[in-house]
Amino acid sequence: MQEVRTFRCRDLGLACEYEEMAESENELMKRVEGHLQTAHQMDPGHPEVQERIRQAMR
């Protein structure tokens, strides 16, 4: 059984209540990238952005 992973925008220091959960890091990354791109105009393809997302995952 895989551990559920969670992500919250406020863990990146953003004033946003977005929170997402997924069964895997890869699935969570896909969901979070879409939100960050549309809501915060962040480039999810940028390695630094990807690293910040991974560090914020719980």
C-alpha positions in Angstrom: 0.0 0.0 0.0 1.3 3.4 -1.0 1.3 6.3 1.5 -0.9 9.2 0.6 1.0 12.3 -0.2 -0.2 15.8 0.4 0.7 19.3 -0.8 -0.5 22.7 0.4 0.3 26.0 -1.4 0.9 27.8 2.0 3.9 25.4 2.5 5.5 27.3 -0.4 4.7 30.6 1.3 1.8 31.4 -1.0 -1.3 33.0 0.4 -3.5 30.3 -1.1 -5.7 27.6 0.5 -5.2 25.0 -2.2 -4.5 21.6 -0.8 -4.2 18.3 -2.8 -3.7 14.7 -2.0 -2.7 11.7 -4.2 -1.6 8.1 -3.9 1.9 8.8 -5.3 4.4 11.6 -5.6 4.1 11.5 -9.4 0.3 11.8 -9.4 0.5 14.6 -6.8 3.1 16.4 -8.9 0.8 16.3 -12.0 -2.1 17.8 -10.1 -0.1 20.5 -8.3 1.8 21.6 -11.5 -1.5 22.4 -13.1 -2.7 24.5 -10.2 0.6 26.4 -9.8 0.7 27.2 -13.5 -2.9 28.5 -13.7 -3.3 30.1 -10.3 0.2 31.4 -9.6 1.7 31.7 -13.1 4.7 29.5 -12.0 6.5 27.4 -14.5 6.1 23.8 -13.3 8.8 22.6 -15.8 11.5 24.7 -14.1 13.7 22.4 -12.0 13.8 24.9 -9.1 9.9 24.9 -9.0 9.8 21.1 -9.1 12.3 20.9 -6.2 10.2 23.4 -4.1 7.1 21.3 -4.8 8.8 18.1 -3.7 10.2 19.7 -0.5 6.6 20.9 0.4 5.1 17.5 -0.1 4.2 15.6 3.1 
